[in-house]
Amino acid sequence: MLKSFLVISSSLAMIGAALAADLPQPQPVPVEAAPIGKAPVGKAPVGKAPEPIVTKG
């Protein structure tokens, strides 16, 4: 009786450990570098707003 209890409990422990190993683990979020050179540098004078678009109509 004791041997069968030990065998069954150890089998359940091994099955439980195997199932727990298959669970997904939380992964850290990858840190992306800031984009370089993507802004329209030099397209408008500094400190001045662009001229408004005039439509006829």
DOTORLUM-714906 format. One line per field, with one value per residue: residue number from 1; residue in one letter; x, y, z of N, C-alpha, C in turn. Coordinates in pm, 1 decimal. Each point is the difference from the previous one (the first is absolute). Example, Ala and Ser with C-alpha at 12.3 -4.5 7.8 and 13.67 -1.06 7.14 Angstrom:
k	c(1  2)
r	c(A  S)
n.xx	c(1319.0  -35.0)
n.yy	c(-569.0  105.0)
n.zz	c(780.0  -72.0)
ca.xx	c(-89.0  82.0)
ca.yy	c(119.0  119.0)
ca.zz	c(0.0  6.0)
c.xx	c(90.0  -77.0)
c.yy	c(120.0  109.0)
c.zz	c(0.0  73.0)
end
This chain:
k	c(1  2  3  4  5  6  7  8  9  10  11  12  13  14  15  16  17  18  19  20  21  22  23  24  25  26  27  28  29  30  31  32  33  34  35  36  37  38  39  40  41  42  43  44  45  46  47  48  49  50  51  52  53  54  55  56  57)
r	c(M  L  K  S  F  L  V  I  S  S  S  L  A  M  I  G  A  A  L  A  A  D  L  P  Q  P  Q  P  V  P  V  E  A  A  P  I  G  K  A  P  V  G  K  A  P  V  G  K  A  P  E  P  I  V  T  K  G)
n.xx	c(82.7  102.6  43.6  -123.4  -14.1  120.2  -31.8  -122.5  43.1  102.2  -87.6  -88.7  101.5  40.7  -124.8  -15.5  121.3  -34.0  -119.0  60.7  83.3  -118.5  -21.4  -61.0  120.5  -23.6  4.8  120.7  -54.1  25.2  114.6  -77.3  98.8  21.2  -95.0  100.0  -16.7  -105.4  35.3  -89.8  126.2  -12.8  -121.7  1.3  -3.9  99.4  -108.8  -11.2  -126.7  -37.5  13.0  -113.1  -71.9  5.7  -128.2  -23.1  -100.2)
n.yy	c(-119.0  -2.0  -112.2  -42.7  42.1  -49.2  -107.8  -2.1  31.5  -82.0  -85.5  30.1  -9.5  -106.9  -44.1  38.0  -48.7  -105.5  1.7  21.0  -89.5  -44.1  56.3  99.2  47.7  96.0  62.7  52.5  120.7  -25.2  58.9  83.8  17.4  123.2  29.6  -13.0  131.1  -28.6  97.8  81.0  -27.3  131.5  -45.9  53.3  132.5  8.4  -25.4  -40.5  32.8  -111.8  45.4  65.9  -106.1  77.5  -25.4  -11.3  74.7)
n.zz	c(0.0  82.3  -59.6  -7.8  125.6  28.9  -68.8  48.5  122.1  -17.2  -50.7  92.4  85.0  -64.7  -4.8  125.6  23.6  -72.3  59.0  115.5  -49.9  -39.5  118.3  -65.7  -18.0  89.1  -116.5  17.3  5.4  -129.6  29.9  -69.0  -85.8  40.1  -88.1  -83.0  -15.4  73.1  82.9  -52.3  22.3  27.5  18.2  120.4  -11.5  86.1  73.3  -122.6  0.3  -54.2  -122.7  24.4  -24.6  -109.8  19.3  -128.1  38.8)
ca.xx	c(-82.7  87.8  75.0  -88.6  -20.7  122.0  10.9  -103.5  29.7  116.9  -43.2  -75.5  94.8  74.4  -94.1  -22.5  119.3  7.2  -101.9  40.4  110.7  -55.6  -72.5  79.4  64.0  -2.2  125.8  14.4  -32.4  124.4  14.6  39.0  72.4  -75.8  36.7  94.2  -6.3  -130.6  -74.0  35.8  91.4  38.0  -105.0  -63.2  85.5  -23.0  -75.8  -102.9  -102.3  -11.8  -100.4  -127.4  -38.4  -113.3  -78.3  -98.0  -128.5)
ca.yy	c(119.0  116.2  9.8  51.3  142.3  70.7  -2.1  88.8  139.1  44.6  13.2  124.8  110.9  11.9  52.0  140.2  76.3  5.3  94.3  135.2  41.4  38.1  126.4  111.8  86.2  140.0  46.1  145.5  73.8  48.9  144.6  41.4  125.8  109.9  19.8  110.0  57.6  -17.2  125.4  86.0  101.0  100.7  23.9  129.1  82.0  -18.9  105.6  56.0  -95.5  -6.9  89.5  -68.3  -33.8  81.1  -65.3  89.1  -65.4)
ca.zz	c(0.0  9.0  -125.4  -104.9  28.1  -38.7  -145.6  -54.9  33.9  -76.7  -139.5  -9.8  14.1  -126.2  -100.2  34.3  -36.2  -146.7  -46.5  39.2  -86.8  -129.7  8.9  -52.3  98.6  -42.6  -57.2  9.7  -121.6  -60.3  -5.2  -133.4  -4.5  -58.4  -140.1  -23.5  -133.8  -61.6  2.0  -114.2  50.2  -98.0  -99.2  26.6  86.6  142.5  64.0  -88.5  -40.3  -146.9  -58.5  -17.6  -137.7  -42.9  -104.6  -65.1  -1.6)
c.xx	c(87.2  79.4  -87.3  -28.4  121.8  14.9  -100.1  32.0  122.1  -34.7  -78.0  91.7  77.7  -89.6  -26.8  118.5  12.1  -102.9  37.6  113.7  -51.5  -74.8  85.8  53.5  -7.3  139.0  11.0  -28.7  129.7  -0.5  50.7  70.8  -87.3  42.4  88.3  -17.4  -134.2  -80.7  42.2  87.0  34.2  -105.4  -67.5  94.7  -38.1  -75.1  -108.3  -96.5  -4.6  -112.6  -131.6  -28.6  -124.7  -69.8  -100.4  -135.4  -101.0)
c.yy	c(125.5  18.7  57.6  148.7  82.5  7.7  96.3  145.5  50.7  15.6  129.4  121.9  21.1  55.6  147.8  87.0  13.1  97.4  144.1  50.7  46.4  132.4  114.2  86.6  144.5  44.3  150.6  65.6  53.1  152.5  37.8  134.2  106.5  18.3  124.2  47.7  -14.7  130.0  86.3  117.9  96.1  31.1  135.9  82.3  -17.5  120.9  61.1  -110.3  -7.2  89.4  -75.6  -25.4  79.0  -72.3  100.3  -70.6  62.7)
c.zz	c(0.0  -129.1  -111.0  21.0  -41.8  -151.6  -62.9  28.9  -76.3  -148.2  -20.1  12.1  -128.9  -110.4  25.5  -38.0  -151.5  -56.1  34.0  -88.7  -135.9  3.7  -52.4  113.6  -47.2  -45.9  15.3  -133.9  -59.9  -8.7  -138.6  7.7  -65.7  -146.4  -15.5  -143.2  -68.5  -4.2  -119.7  45.7  -113.4  -104.0  20.1  86.5  146.5  55.4  -87.4  -40.6  -152.4  -49.8  -19.5  -147.8  -35.5  -113.5  -55.5  3.5  79.9)
end
